[in-house]
Amino acid sequence: MSLLTWEFQEGDYDDDRDSSLGEDEDFADAFPKCEVIGTDISPTQPSWVPGNLRFEMDDFNLTPWTFAPGTFDFVHMRYLCGAVLDWDAVYAEAFRAVRPGTGWVEALEPALRIRSDDGTVCEGDGSALAAWGPLFEEGARRYGNGSGVPGSADSGPSRPMNIVEDGTLERAFRRAGFVDVATQTLKCPLTPKSDDPHLSEVGLYAQSTMEEGMEGFLLYLFTQGLGWTHEQVILYLSRVRKELRDRRKSPYALVQVIYGRRPEDS
């Protein structure tokens, strides 16, 4: 059997090929008879990996994909928001890459609007956390004009960031031809403030990930799309860190998981 994963998982395989990034080592260890292939646009992968795992440099935006039709039993894709030029085209290629009848594709994407259930983070409340999603959306909209002029406005983004909120994932999945499509939207806490030990641990890792990686995540888009200076970005990020460490706040983001099967007669 075969598995392909794109990133920027599940199942028991006897003789598989898998392409994945992020947790490919775990998958390869768990299923030693599965050949795992990790794909990324740049050579940033580790070298100490299980023997049934290999990495390939590739760009999922380039079609057709380099993999032959019907190669894989499972395709996993995640955290591609802001990198995809055409979601319909990407999922159509994933559909083509899995085997008819038994091939499944799974995608996981985050919503960028940060919220809370207790009113500590509300849209338009002036906080840095509440501004996070709208700033990304506006930056993508302005950058999407292709003019190369930082901060200029346009009618719509070429790489939209609000794909969970506007239903892009499910529409693209169904247009690709998948059947048995199922979606699940989960809350991902961004701080360890929870009475549930598991959610507290998730929040601890999420907060650490945000604090360590958010400058690299937003610097280019905010400077080239919103026209901010580097100093403005650093100042905004300091406000985000301060609010993440405020134990009075209970911020979380939504994460959407969607999967579907390629029908036999396709």
SVG drawing of the C-alpha trace seen along z (x, -y; Angstrom):
<svg xmlns="http://www.w3.org/2000/svg" viewBox="-20 -51 42 58">
<polyline fill="none" stroke="black" stroke-width="0.4" points="0.0,0.0 1.1,-3.6 0.9,-6.9 1.7,-10.4 1.9,-13.4 2.5,-17.0 3.3,-19.6 4.9,-23.2 -0.9,-8.8 -3.3,-6.8 -3.9,-3.2 -2.2,0.2 -0.1,0.8 1.6,4.1 3.6,3.1 3.2,-0.6 4.7,-3.7 4.1,-6.9 5.1,-10.5 5.0,-12.8 6.6,-15.5 6.5,-16.4 5.6,-13.0 6.9,-10.8 9.5,-9.3 6.8,-8.3 4.7,-6.7 7.7,-5.0 8.7,-3.6 5.1,-2.4 4.7,-0.7 8.2,0.6 6.8,2.3 5.5,-1.0 7.8,-3.1 7.5,-6.7 8.3,-9.6 8.5,-13.1 8.0,-16.0 9.0,-19.7 10.0,-22.6 13.3,-23.1 16.0,-20.6 15.4,-21.1 14.8,-17.5 16.7,-15.5 19.2,-12.9 18.7,-10.5 15.5,-8.7 14.1,-5.2 15.3,-3.1 11.8,-3.0 11.6,-6.8 13.0,-9.1 12.5,-12.8 12.0,-14.4 12.1,-18.1 8.9,-19.0 6.3,-21.7 2.7,-20.7 1.6,-23.8 3.2,-22.4 0.8,-20.2 0.7,-17.4 2.4,-15.9 5.5,-13.8 3.8,-10.7 2.0,-8.3 -1.8,-8.1 -3.1,-5.6 0.3,-5.4 -0.8,-5.9 -3.3,-4.5 -3.2,-7.6 -2.3,-11.2 -1.9,-13.5 -1.6,-17.3 -1.5,-19.9 -0.7,-23.5 -0.6,-24.7 -2.6,-27.8 -0.9,-30.8 1.1,-28.5 -1.6,-27.2 -2.3,-29.0 -5.3,-26.8 -7.0,-24.5 -9.1,-22.9 -6.0,-22.0 -4.1,-20.7 -6.9,-18.4 -7.5,-17.2 -3.9,-16.1 -4.2,-14.3 -7.4,-12.6 -5.5,-11.4 -2.5,-10.2 -4.5,-7.7 -5.8,-4.4 -9.5,-4.1 -11.8,-2.5 -9.3,-2.3 -7.3,-5.5 -8.0,-8.2 -6.9,-11.8 -6.7,-13.7 -6.1,-17.4 -5.6,-19.5 -5.6,-23.3 -5.9,-25.9 -8.2,-28.9 -6.2,-32.0 -8.8,-33.9 -8.1,-33.5 -11.0,-33.4 -12.2,-32.4 -15.4,-31.0 -15.2,-33.2 -14.9,-36.6 -11.3,-37.2 -10.5,-37.4 -13.2,-38.8 -13.2,-40.1 -12.5,-43.8 -11.5,-44.1 -8.3,-45.8 -6.0,-43.0 -3.1,-41.7 -4.6,-38.2 -7.9,-39.3 -6.1,-41.2 -4.0,-38.1 -6.4,-36.6 -7.7,-39.8 -4.2,-41.0 -3.2,-37.8 -6.3,-38.1 -5.7,-41.7 -2.0,-41.1 -2.9,-38.3 -5.5,-40.5 -3.0,-43.3 -0.1,-41.1 -2.4,-39.2 -2.4,-41.9 1.0,-40.9 2.1,-44.5 5.1,-44.1 4.1,-47.3 4.0,-46.7 0.7,-47.7 -1.2,-48.2 -4.8,-47.1 -6.5,-44.6 -9.8,-42.9 -8.8,-39.5 -5.9,-37.3 -4.0,-34.9 -3.3,-32.7 -6.2,-33.2 -5.7,-32.7 -9.3,-32.2 -9.8,-28.8 -11.4,-27.2 -13.8,-30.0 -15.1,-30.3 -15.5,-26.5 -12.8,-26.3 -11.5,-22.9 -14.7,-21.0 -15.8,-22.6 -12.5,-21.8 -12.6,-18.2 -16.1,-17.6 -15.3,-19.2 -12.2,-16.9 -14.6,-14.0 -14.1,-12.4 -16.8,-10.4 -17.4,-9.5 -16.2,-13.1 -16.1,-13.8 -15.0,-16.9 -14.1,-17.6 -13.4,-21.0 -11.3,-20.9 -10.4,-23.6 -6.6,-24.0 -5.8,-25.9 -3.0,-28.4 -2.1,-28.4 -1.9,-25.7 -4.9,-27.2 -7.1,-24.2 -8.3,-21.8 -8.0,-18.9 -4.4,-17.6 -4.4,-16.7 -5.6,-20.1 -3.2,-21.8 -0.3,-19.9 -1.6,-20.8 -1.8,-24.4 1.7,-24.4 3.1,-23.1 0.9,-25.5 2.1,-28.5 5.7,-27.5 5.3,-27.0 3.7,-30.4 6.2,-32.2 9.2,-30.6 8.0,-30.6 5.6,-33.5 8.2,-36.0 9.2,-33.8 5.5,-32.9 4.3,-36.5 7.3,-38.7 7.3,-38.5 3.5,-38.9 3.2,-41.7 6.1,-43.7 5.3,-43.0 1.5,-42.9 0.7,-45.3 3.7,-47.5 4.9,-47.3 8.5,-47.9 10.4,-45.2 10.2,-47.2 6.4,-47.4 6.3,-43.6 8.6,-43.1 6.4,-45.5 3.2,-43.6 4.8,-40.2 5.8,-41.5 2.1,-42.3 1.1,-38.8 3.6,-37.2 2.4,-39.3 -1.2,-38.3 -0.3,-34.6 1.3,-34.8 -1.7,-36.5 -3.3,-33.7 -6.6,-35.6 -7.0,-34.9 -8.2,-31.6 -7.3,-31.9 -7.8,-29.1 -7.8,-28.5 -9.9,-26.1 -8.3,-23.3 -10.3,-21.6 -9.6,-18.0 -11.2,-16.7 -10.9,-13.4 -12.4,-11.5 -12.1,-8.5 -11.5,-8.2 -14.4,-6.1 -13.8,-2.8 -15.1,-4.0 -13.1,-7.2"/>
</svg>
